[in-house]
Amino acid sequence: PLLSKETADQTPYSAVYGANQVWEAFEAKLLNNSTANSITYDNAFLKYIYYHNWYVGNHGGTYCPGSNCAGLFLGSLFWFGLAGQSSDANFSSNLEYTQMSSGVLDSWVESTSEDYLTAYGTMPSSIKEMLSQPWDRRCATSSQDLVGVSLIAQEVQYANYYKIYCPLDLRLTEIQAFAPSLMSQGQSPYLTFYFDLRPFNRSTAAFGLSNTFFVMILLITASLMFTNDANRLVLRPVEKMISRIEAIRDKPLLAMKMADDEFKAEEIAKERLQRQKRKPWNRIWMEISRCCNGGNRNEVLETVILEKTIIKLGSLLALGFGEAGADIIGKNMSGSDSAGVNAMVPGRKCECIVGVMRVRDFSTATEVLQAKVMMFSNQIAEIVHGVCNEFHGAPNKNTGETFLVIWKQNEDSGLGNEELIRKFAEGSIVSSAAMIGAVHRSPLLGSYREHPGLQYRLGSKCRVHLSIGLHKGWAIEGAVGSEFKIDCSYLSPNVSIATSIERSTEVYNVSVIVAQSVIDLVSYNMRSQCRLIDKVIIRGSPAPMDLYCVDLDYMSVEVDFTERPKVPWNTRQRFKVRQWMEQEKNAVLQKDLSEILETDEVIAQMRECFTVEFFQLFNMGYQNYSQGEWQVARRILMDIRSRLAPTDGPCMALLKFMEFPHDFDAPTEWMGVRDLVGY
């Protein structure tokens, strides 16, 4: 302030020059109200208003397309009028001369539109109309009366939403008044012009905030420089550990992904370090840095060891408990007030698709293989779990002979409930077919075909084979057991129904049977790939259900003895495989799964022998069987066996049921439903 110039020494603003021109023209008009003086006054007044156009100063892009208008510091004139004491006789008489002549506005705008040196911009049409009207807006200050016009007294779309009628509707710091400097001292009334300083105040506030922000940055930077070591060595690792624990608490299965992400970060860091060591200057700098730090630069911090241990423990928990035990892990980790463990968490009801996979002749294989049966079971489990996981199935209970797989809703999939359950239903069917093909193509499992003990007990054509049953319904997800040992599983009559459906594969001599509850969820294309083979009553089911099979000739599949590249099976390779499997898993939800049954090489090979004629004839035979026309059904099914499929299991099962004990004569109470309660 001490170095600022006096007001009298400062160069006047355009607002002062313009006010003087308007005042001179106004005084000339008062002395002689001739046409020439009126035009001079009107032109001077319009030039002043437009040069300091409020709409150009605040919305120049709309009202000054050329961006060459004044519109700078004092480009915000919003109110003009006559100031003085309204009780004076001259006040009312002078007010009559302030109104512009009609038609002057349009002619002036047209004459100045091509003025390149002085661009004035435009105004809203509603505001332009106000300029030709009498000055009738009465306001007042603490010392004088005001009568004039407000340019922002109306709402203008995209320009003005806050109506200002009088200058004092704004704060005193937001307005600045200008009066002609050529008028006599104390002269009244006189013309006055009020400018809107809100844009300038906003800029001033922004600069003030910038200064404050700059000071804050300096203080924060200085503070961070002093606390950097504490943050890097203690606070950040601890916060990272806490965040990981909270993430595992919310989503226990996320621990597996954390382990992969951590391993990926380690590999990237190692690769970056190796690249730096190849450069001579970097290697020299690293040696100097190591010497300066006492040679302890590569020492692993205790917090890093603790963090990696937490990730490993979380991964082991997720691997051991599975998806069914996620609630147990989450609820026990959320209880931070006690170190006690409560494994007996109440169960939770969920809608899911239940898949039961059983290894055929497993008891015989156990007797023959003895100690090697564990390796045999794990080799099958690797295929079953891998294929089911690719199609978003959650492996659950393993008993060696049977595998329980669940498809339940996942909130992270990004699909709607109906779309998601349809994808899961189709995925369960496709994964069952892919599982059968993978088991029969596996060279490891194919080696058991030549096992002498298995050939002796099961015959020369023995194979490792699976039978699968699929059903949809509710289940209770939770812990089963006691405080000494628990298993996380699913309990429900629907699990028993799925087991009975799998057992019925022996009746119909097929590999995969799908219940009606699953078929009702899939698309028409997928439904057409499945064959309706019977309508039965199964133990545990309150109502009859249709059974569908996925026709697969697994005997046509040969073992894949293709020599694979010898890659060391280490942690790095496991990580790459898991990443690839995760990508394939995410891509499954975007595919039309019904096409896989036709495009997959192995599945197409197993379904090649089942022709359109076969499906049409069987459907005719089944419809006659269902309607009680058993003689017709017998003739059609026998024709299928003689010409198309001599070993078709559903044909043999229906013929056997109709022959014994009914001798192909449908009972009078026949409703198209048979009883499979014994299975």
C-alpha positions in Angstrom: 0.0 0.0 0.0 2.8 2.5 0.7 4.1 2.1 -2.9 0.7 2.5 -4.6 -0.1 5.6 -6.5 -2.6 8.2 -5.4 -6.0 8.0 -7.1 -5.5 11.4 -8.7 -2.3 10.2 -10.4 -3.7 7.1 -11.8 -4.8 6.9 -15.4 -8.6 7.1 -15.6 -10.5 4.1 -16.7 -12.6 3.8 -19.8 -15.6 4.0 -17.5 -14.6 7.6 -16.5 -13.9 8.7 -20.1 -17.2 7.3 -21.3 -19.1 8.8 -18.4 -17.7 12.2 -19.3 -18.8 11.8 -23.0 -22.3 10.7 -22.0 -22.5 13.6 -19.5 -21.5 16.2 -22.1 -24.0 14.9 -24.6 -26.7 14.8 -21.8 -26.0 18.4 -20.8 -26.2 19.5 -24.5 -29.5 17.8 -24.7 -30.7 19.6 -21.6 -29.8 22.9 -23.1 -31.2 22.3 -26.5 -33.4 19.2 -27.0 -32.7 19.1 -30.8 -32.7 16.0 -33.0 -28.9 16.2 -33.4 -28.3 16.6 -29.7 -30.6 13.7 -29.0 -28.9 11.4 -31.5 -25.5 12.4 -30.0 -26.7 11.6 -26.5 -28.2 8.3 -27.7 -25.1 7.2 -29.5 -22.8 8.1 -26.7 -25.0 6.3 -24.2 -25.3 3.2 -26.3 -21.6 3.2 -27.0 -20.9 3.4 -23.2 -23.4 0.6 -22.4 -22.3 -1.8 -25.2 -18.6 -1.1 -24.6 -19.0 -2.1 -21.0 -21.5 -4.9 -21.8 -22.2 -7.0 -18.8 -23.1 -10.0 -20.9 -19.9 -9.8 -22.8 -17.8 -9.4 -19.7 -19.4 -12.5 -18.1 -20.4 -14.7 -21.1 -18.1 -13.5 -23.9 -18.3 -16.8 -25.7 -22.0 -16.4 -26.3 -22.4 -12.6 -26.7 -19.0 -11.9 -28.4 -18.3 -14.8 -30.8 -15.3 -13.0 -32.2 -13.7 -12.8 -28.8 -12.4 -9.3 -29.6 -14.7 -7.3 -27.3 -13.6 -5.2 -24.4 -15.0 -7.3 -21.6 -12.0 -7.0 -19.3 -11.8 -5.6 -15.8 -14.6 -3.0 -16.1 -16.7 -4.8 -18.7 -19.6 -5.5 -16.4 -21.9 -2.5 -16.3 -25.1 -3.7 -14.8 -27.0 -0.5 -13.6 -27.2 3.1 -14.8 -29.4 5.9 -13.9 -29.9 9.4 -12.4 -28.7 10.1 -8.9 -29.8 12.9 -6.6 -32.7 13.9 -4.4 -36.0 13.0 -5.9 -37.6 15.9 -4.1 -35.6 18.4 -6.2 -37.5 20.0 -9.1 -34.6 19.4 -11.5 -34.7 15.7 -10.7 -38.0 15.0 -12.4 -37.3 17.3 -15.3 -33.9 15.8 -16.0 -35.3 12.3 -15.8 -37.5 13.0 -18.8 -34.5 13.6 -21.0 -32.8 10.3 -20.2 -35.0 8.1 -22.3 -33.5 7.3 -25.7 -35.4 8.0 -28.9 -37.3 5.2 -30.6 -35.5 3.4 -33.4 -32.1 4.6 -32.4 -31.0 1.3 -30.9 -31.5 -0.8 -34.0 -29.8 1.7 -36.3 -26.9 2.1 -34.0 -26.4 -1.7 -33.6 -26.4 -2.0 -37.4 -24.0 0.8 -37.9 -21.4 -0.5 -35.4 -21.7 -4.2 -36.3 -18.9 -3.8 -38.9 -16.6 -1.8 -36.6 -13.4 -3.8 -36.4 -11.5 -1.5 -34.1 -14.1 -1.4 -31.4 -16.2 -4.6 -31.0 -19.2 -4.2 -28.8 -20.8 -7.6 -28.8 -24.5 -8.3 -28.4 -27.2 -8.4 -25.7 -30.3 -10.6 -25.1 -33.3 -9.3 -27.0 -35.3 -8.9 -23.8 -32.6 -6.6 -22.4 -32.3 -4.5 -25.6 -36.0 -3.7 -25.2 -35.4 -2.2 -21.8 -32.9 0.3 -23.1 -35.6 2.2 -25.1 -38.0 2.2 -22.2 -38.3 5.0 -19.6 -36.1 4.8 -16.5 -38.5 3.7 -13.8 -36.4 1.5 -11.5 -36.3 3.4 -8.2 -33.6 2.6 -5.7 -31.8 4.5 -2.9 -28.5 4.7 -1.1 -27.8 6.1 2.3 -27.5 9.6 1.0 -29.4 9.9 -2.3 -32.1 8.5 -4.5 -31.5 6.5 -7.7 -33.8 6.1 -10.7 -32.5 4.0 -13.6 -32.4 0.6 -15.4 -30.9 -2.7 -14.3 -29.4 -4.8 -17.1 -29.7 -8.0 -15.0 -33.1 -7.5 -13.6 -34.4 -10.5 -15.7 -33.4 -14.1 -15.9 -31.6 -14.9 -19.1 -31.1 -18.6 -19.9 -27.5 -19.7 -19.7 -26.5 -16.1 -18.7 -28.2 -14.7 -15.7 -30.1 -16.6 -13.0 -29.9 -14.1 -10.2 -32.0 -11.0 -10.5 -30.4 -7.7 -9.4 -32.8 -4.8 -9.3 -30.8 -2.2 -7.5 -27.1 -1.6 -6.9 -27.4 -2.3 -3.2 -28.8 -5.8 -3.9 -25.1 -6.7 -4.1 -22.5 -6.3 -1.4 -20.6 -3.0 -1.3 -17.4 -4.8 -2.2 -19.1 -6.2 -5.3 -20.0 -2.9 -6.9 -18.2 0.2 -8.1 -19.9 3.5 -9.0 -18.7 5.9 -11.6 -19.9 9.4 -12.2 -18.8 12.1 -14.7 -15.6 13.8 -13.5 -16.5 17.0 -15.6 -19.6 17.9 -13.6 -19.4 20.6 -11.0 -18.7 19.8 -7.4 -21.9 18.9 -5.6 -24.0 19.1 -8.7 -27.3 17.2 -8.5 -28.9 15.3 -10.2 -26.2 13.6 -12.2 -25.7 10.4 -14.2 -24.2 7.4 -12.4 -23.1 4.0 -13.6 -22.6 0.9 -11.4 -20.3 -1.9 -12.4 -20.4 -5.5 -11.2 -17.1 -6.4 -9.5 -18.0 -10.0 -8.8 -15.8 -11.5 -11.6 -12.9 -9.4 -10.3 -13.6 -10.5 -6.7 -13.8 -14.1 -7.8 -10.4 -13.7 -9.5 -9.0 -12.0 -6.4 -10.3 -14.8 -4.2 -8.8 -17.4 -6.6 -5.4 -15.7 -6.4 -5.7 -15.5 -2.6 -6.6 -19.2 -2.5 -3.6 -19.9 -4.8 -1.3 -18.1 -2.5 -2.7 -19.9 0.5 -2.4 -23.2 -1.4 1.2 -22.5 -2.4 2.1 -21.8 1.3 0.3 -25.0 2.3 2.3 -26.9 -0.4 5.5 -25.6 1.1 4.5 -26.6 4.6 3.3 -30.0 3.6 6.4 -30.6 1.5 8.6 -29.7 4.4 6.5 -31.9 6.7 6.7 -34.9 4.3 10.5 -34.5 4.0 10.8 -35.0 7.8 8.3 -37.8 8.1 9.2 -39.7 4.9 11.3 -42.4 6.7 8.5 -43.0 9.2 5.9 -43.4 6.5 8.1 -45.6 4.3 9.3 -47.9 7.0 6.3 -48.1 9.4 3.1 -46.3 8.6 2.6 -47.3 5.0 3.4 -51.0 5.5 1.1 -51.2 8.5 -1.7 -49.4 6.6 -1.2 -51.8 3.7 -1.4 -54.8 6.0 -4.6 -53.4 7.6 -6.1 -52.8 4.2 -5.3 -56.3 3.1 -6.8 -57.8 6.2 -10.0 -55.7 5.7 -10.2 -56.8 2.1 -9.8 -60.5 3.1 -12.4 -59.9 5.8 -14.9 -58.5 3.3 -14.1 -61.0 0.5 -12.0 -63.9 1.8 -11.6 -65.5 -1.6 -9.8 -62.3 -2.7 -6.7 -63.6 -0.9 -5.8 -65.8 -3.8 -5.8 -62.8 -6.2 -3.7 -60.8 -3.7 -1.1 -63.5 -3.8 -1.0 -63.4 -7.6 -0.8 -59.6 -7.6 2.0 -59.6 -5.0 4.0 -62.2 -7.0 3.5 -60.2 -10.2 4.8 -57.1 -8.5 7.9 -59.1 -7.2 8.6 -60.4 -10.7 8.3 -56.9 -12.2 10.7 -55.5 -9.6 13.2 -58.2 -10.2 13.1 -57.7 -14.0 13.5 -53.9 -13.5 16.5 -54.5 -11.3 18.1 -56.8 -13.8 17.7 -54.2 -16.6 19.3 -51.6 -14.4 22.3 -53.8 -13.7 23.0 -54.3 -17.4 23.8 -50.6 -17.7 27.3 -49.7 -16.5 26.5 -46.3 -15.0 23.5 -47.7 -13.2 25.6 -50.5 -11.8 28.2 -48.1 -10.5 25.6 -45.9 -8.9 23.9 -48.9 -7.2 27.3 -50.0 -5.8 27.9 -46.5 -4.5 24.5 -46.4 -3.0 24.9 -49.8 -1.4 28.2 -48.7 0.2 26.7 -45.4 1.5 23.9 -47.4 3.1 26.2 -49.8 4.8 25.4 -52.7 2.5 21.9 -53.3 4.1 19.9 -51.9 1.2 18.6 -55.4 0.2 17.7 -56.5 3.7 14.0 -57.4 3.8 12.0 -55.4 6.4 10.0 -57.2 9.1 6.8 -55.4 8.0 7.3 -56.9 4.4 7.7 -60.4 5.9 4.6 -59.9 8.0 2.6 -58.7 5.0 3.5 -61.6 2.9 2.7 -64.0 5.7 -0.8 -62.5 6.0 -1.4 -63.0 2.3 -0.2 -66.6 2.4 -2.4 -67.3 5.4 -5.4 -65.7 3.7 -4.7 -67.8 0.5 -4.5 -71.0 2.5 -7.8 -70.1 4.3 -9.5 -69.4 1.0 -8.1 -72.6 -0.5 -9.1 -74.8 2.5 -12.6 -73.3 3.3 -13.6 -72.6 -0.3 -16.6 -70.4 -1.2 -18.9 -72.0 1.3 -16.6 -71.0 4.1 -16.2 -67.3 3.1 -18.8 -66.2 5.7 -16.9 -68.1 8.5 -13.6 -66.4 7.6 -15.2 -62.9 7.2 -17.3 -63.0 10.4 -14.4 -64.2 12.5 -12.0 -61.7 11.1 -14.5 -58.9 11.6 -14.7 -59.5 15.3 -11.8 -57.3 16.4 -12.9 -57.2 20.1 -11.8 -60.7 20.9 -9.2 -63.2 19.8 -11.7 -66.1 20.1 -12.7 -68.1 17.0 -16.3 -69.0 16.5 -16.4 -71.6 13.6 -20.1 -72.5 14.1 -21.5 -69.6 12.2 -25.2 -69.8 11.3 -25.8 -71.0 7.7 -27.1 -68.9 4.9 -29.8 -69.8 2.3 -28.8 -69.4 -1.3 -30.2 -70.3 -4.8 -27.7 -72.3 -6.7 -27.1 -75.1 -9.3 -25.8 -78.3 -7.7 -23.6 -80.6 -9.7 -22.6 -84.0 -8.5 -19.7 -85.8 -10.3 -19.0 -89.4 -9.4 -16.0 -91.5 -10.5 -17.3 -94.8 -11.8 -15.9 -98.0 -10.2 -14.0 -96.0 -7.6 -14.2 -98.7 -4.9 -12.6 -101.2 -7.3 -9.9 -98.7 -8.2 -9.2 -98.1 -4.5 -8.7 -101.9 -3.9 -6.4 -102.2 -6.9 -4.3 -99.0 -6.6 -4.1 -99.0 -2.8 -1.7 -96.1 -1.8 -1.7 -94.7 -5.3 -5.4 -94.0 -5.2 -4.7 -90.6 -3.7 -2.7 -89.6 -6.8 -5.4 -91.1 -8.9 -8.1 -89.1 -7.2 -6.1 -85.9 -7.3 -5.5 -86.3 -11.0 -9.2 -86.5 -11.6 -9.9 -83.6 -9.2 -7.5 -81.4 -11.1 -9.5 -81.9 -14.3 -12.9 -81.6 -12.5 -12.0 -78.5 -10.5 -10.2 -76.8 -13.4 -13.0 -77.2 -15.9 -15.7 -76.2 -13.4 -13.7 -73.1 -12.3 -13.4 -72.0 -15.9 -17.2 -72.0 -16.2 -17.6 -70.2 -12.8 -18.3 -73.3 -10.7 -17.2 -73.5 -7.1 -15.7 -76.9 -6.2 -16.8 -77.9 -2.7 -16.9 -81.3 -1.1 -14.5 -84.1 -2.3 -14.9 -87.6 -1.0 -12.6 -89.2 -3.5 -15.4 -90.9 -5.3 -17.7 -87.9 -5.7 -17.2 -84.2 -6.2 -19.8 -81.5 -5.3 -19.7 -78.4 -7.4 -21.9 -75.3 -6.9 -22.8 -72.5 -9.3 -24.2 -69.6 -7.3 -24.8 -65.9 -7.9 -21.7 -63.7 -8.0 -22.1 -59.9 -7.5 -18.8 -59.1 -9.2 -19.9 -60.5 -12.6 -21.5 -57.3 -13.9 -24.5 -59.2 -15.3 -28.2 -59.1 -14.2 -29.6 -61.9 -12.0 -31.5 -63.6 -14.8 -28.7 -63.3 -17.3 -26.2 -64.6 -14.8 -28.2 -67.6 -13.7 -28.8 -68.5 -17.4 -25.0 -68.3 -18.0 -24.4 -70.5 -14.9 -27.0 -73.0 -16.0 -25.5 -73.3 -19.5 -22.0 -73.3 -18.1 -22.8 -76.2 -15.8 -24.0 -78.2 -18.9 -21.0 -77.3 -21.1 -18.5 -77.9 -18.3 -20.0 -81.4 -17.7 -19.4 -82.3 -21.4 -16.0 -80.7 -21.4 -15.1 -82.6 -18.2 -16.0 -85.9 -19.8 -13.9 -85.2 -22.8 -10.9 -84.0 -20.7 -11.0 -87.1 -18.6 -10.9 -89.4 -21.6 -8.2 -87.4 -23.4 -5.9 -87.1 -20.4 -2.7 -89.1 -21.0 -2.2 -89.5 -17.2 -5.7 -91.0 -16.7 -5.3 -92.9 -20.0 -2.4 -94.8 -18.6 -4.8 -96.6 -16.2 -6.5 -98.3 -19.1 -3.4 -100.6 -19.3 -3.2 -101.2 -15.6 -3.2 -105.1 -15.2 -5.2 -105.0 -11.9 -7.9 -102.7 -13.3 -8.1 -104.8 -16.6 -8.5 -107.9 -14.5 -11.3 -106.5 -12.4 -13.1 -104.3 -14.9 -12.3 -105.8 -18.3 -9.9 -105.1 -21.1 -11.9 -102.0 -22.2 -11.8 -100.3 -18.8 -11.6 -96.5 -18.7 -11.6 -93.8 -16.1 -15.1 -92.3 -16.4 -17.4 -89.8 -14.7 -21.1 -89.6 -14.4 -22.7 -86.3 -13.7 -26.1 -85.0 -12.3 -27.2 -81.4 -12.4 -30.1 -79.9 -10.5 -31.1 -76.3 -9.4 -32.6 -75.3 -6.1 -31.9 -73.8 -2.7 -29.2 -74.9 -0.3 -27.9 -73.9 3.2 -24.3 -72.7 3.0 -22.3 -73.0 6.1 -20.2 -75.0 8.5 -20.9 -78.7 9.3 -19.2 -80.3 12.3 -18.2 -79.2 15.8 -15.6 -77.1 17.6 -13.1 -79.9 16.9 -13.5 -80.2 13.1 -15.7 -78.5 10.6 -16.4 -78.8 6.9 -17.8 -76.0 4.9 -20.5 -77.4 2.6 -24.1 -77.1 1.4 -27.0 -78.9 3.0 -30.3 -79.3 1.2 -32.8 -81.8 -0.2 -31.7 -80.5 -3.5 -28.2 -81.8 -3.0 -29.7 -85.2 -2.3 -31.9 -84.8 -5.5 -28.8 -84.0 -7.5 -27.1 -87.1 -6.1 -30.1 -89.2 -7.1 -30.1 -87.7 -10.6 -26.4 -88.7 -10.9 -27.2 -92.2 -9.7 -29.9 -92.4 -12.4 -27.2 -92.2 -15.1 -26.7 -96.0 -14.4 -30.4 -96.6 -15.2 -30.2 -94.8 -18.6 -26.5 -95.6 -19.3 -25.6 -92.0 -20.1 -22.8 -89.8 -18.7 -24.7 -86.5 -18.0 -28.3 -86.1 -16.8 -29.7 -82.6 -16.3 -32.9 -81.9 -14.3 -35.8 -79.9 -15.7 -35.0 -77.2 -13.1 -31.8 -76.4 -14.9 -33.2 -76.8 -18.5 -35.9 -74.2 -17.7 -33.1 -71.6 -17.2 -31.1 -72.1 -20.4 -31.7 -70.7 -23.8 -33.5 -72.4 -26.7 -30.3 -73.3 -28.5 -28.9 -75.0 -25.4 -32.1 -76.8 -24.7 -32.1 -78.2 -28.2 -28.7 -79.7 -27.5 -30.2 -81.8 -24.7 -32.5 -84.8 -25.1 -35.6 -85.4 -23.1 -35.4 -89.0 -22.0 -38.0 -89.5 -19.2 -40.3 -87.9 -16.6 -39.8 -89.4 -13.1 -40.3 -89.1 -9.4 -37.0 -89.0 -7.6 -36.4 -89.4 -3.9 -36.6 -86.1 -2.2 -38.5 -84.3 -5.0 -42.1 -83.3 -4.2 -43.1 -83.3 -7.8 -42.3 -85.2 -11.0 -39.5 -83.8 -13.1 -38.3 -84.2 -16.7 -34.8 -85.7 -17.2 -32.6 -84.6 -20.0 -29.3 -86.1 -21.1 -26.3 -84.7 -22.9 -25.5 -87.3 -25.5 -21.8 -88.1 -25.4 -20.0 -91.1 -27.0 -16.9 -91.0 -24.8 -15.7 -94.3 -26.3 -14.8 -92.4 -29.5 -12.3 -90.2 -27.7 -8.7 -91.1 -28.0 -6.0 -90.2 -25.5 -4.0 -87.1 -26.5 -0.4 -88.2 -26.6 0.8 -85.0 -28.2 4.2 -84.2 -26.7 4.1 -81.0 -24.8 7.0 -78.6 -24.2 9.0 -79.4 -21.1 8.5 -76.3 -18.9 9.7 -76.3 -15.3 6.6 -76.3 -13.2 7.6 -73.6 -10.7 5.9 -70.7 -9.0 6.4 -68.4 -12.0 4.7 -70.9 -14.4 1.8 -71.5 -12.0 1.2 -67.8 -11.9 1.2 -67.6 -15.7 -1.3 -70.5 -15.8 -3.6 -68.9 -13.2 -3.5 -65.6 -15.1 -4.5 -67.3 -18.3 -7.2 -69.3 -16.6 -8.6 -66.1 -15.1 -8.8 -64.5 -18.5 -10.6 -67.5 -19.9 -12.9 -67.5 -17.0 -13.9 -63.9 -17.5 -14.3 -64.5 -21.3 -16.8 -67.3 -20.7 -19.6 -64.9 -19.6 -19.3 -63.0 -22.9 -19.7 -66.2 -25.1 -22.7 -68.0 -26.5 -22.1 -71.2 -24.5 -24.4 -73.3 -26.7 -22.0 -72.9 -29.6 -19.2 -74.6 -27.6 -21.0 -77.9 -27.8 -20.7 -77.6 -31.6 -17.4 -75.9 -32.0 -15.3 -77.7 -29.4 -13.3 -80.4 -31.2 -13.6 -83.1 -28.5 -17.3 -82.5 -27.6 -18.2 -82.4 -31.3 -16.3 -85.7 -31.8 -18.3 -87.3 -28.9 -21.6 -86.1 -30.4 -20.9 -86.9 -34.0 -22.7 -90.2 -34.0 -26.0 -88.7 -32.8 -27.8 -87.6 -36.0 -30.9 -85.4 -36.5 -32.8 -88.5 -37.6 -31.9 -90.2 -34.3 -33.2 -87.3 -32.2 -36.4 -87.0 -34.2 -37.2 -90.7 -34.0 -36.4 -90.9 -30.3 -38.6 -87.9 -29.7 -41.5 -89.6 -31.5 -40.9 -92.8 -29.5 -40.7 -90.9 -26.2 -44.0 -89.0 -27.0 -45.8 -92.2 -27.6 -44.3 -93.7 -24.4 -45.4 -90.6 -22.5 -49.0 -90.8 -23.9 -49.4 -94.5 -23.2 -49.0 -95.7 -26.8 -46.4 -98.2 -25.8 -46.7 -100.5 -28.7 -45.9 -97.7 -31.1 -43.1 -96.5 -28.8 -41.7 -100.0 -28.8 -41.6 -100.2 -32.6 -39.9 -96.8 -32.9 -37.3 -97.5 -30.1 -36.5 -100.9 -31.5 -36.0 -99.3 -34.9 -33.6 -96.9 -33.4 -31.6 -99.7 -31.8 -31.5 -101.8 -34.9 -30.5 -99.0 -37.3 -29.0 -96.0 -35.5 -27.8 -96.6 -32.0 -27.7 -100.2 -30.8 -26.3 -99.3 -27.4 -28.4 -96.2 -26.7 -29.1 -96.2 -23.0 -32.4 -94.3 -22.8 -33.9 -96.5 -25.5 -32.9 -99.6 -23.6 -34.2 -98.2 -20.3 -37.6 -97.3 -21.7 -38.0 -100.6 -23.4 -37.0 -102.5 -20.3 -39.5 -100.5 -18.2 -42.3 -101.1 -20.7 -41.5 -104.8 -21.0 -41.2 -105.7 -17.3 -43.6 -106.1 -15.8 -46.1 -104.4 -18.1 -45.4 -106.3 -21.3 -45.7 -103.1 -23.4 -49.2 -102.4 -22.2 -49.6 -99.1 -20.4 -51.4 -99.2 -17.0 -54.8 -97.6 -16.9 -53.5 -95.0 -14.3 -50.4 -94.1 -16.5 -49.7 -90.4 -16.5 -46.4 -90.4 -18.3 -44.4 -90.6 -15.0 -42.3 -93.4 -13.7 -40.9 -93.9 -10.2 -37.1 -93.8 -9.5 -37.4 -93.5 -5.7 -35.1 -96.5 -5.3 -32.1 -94.6 -6.8 
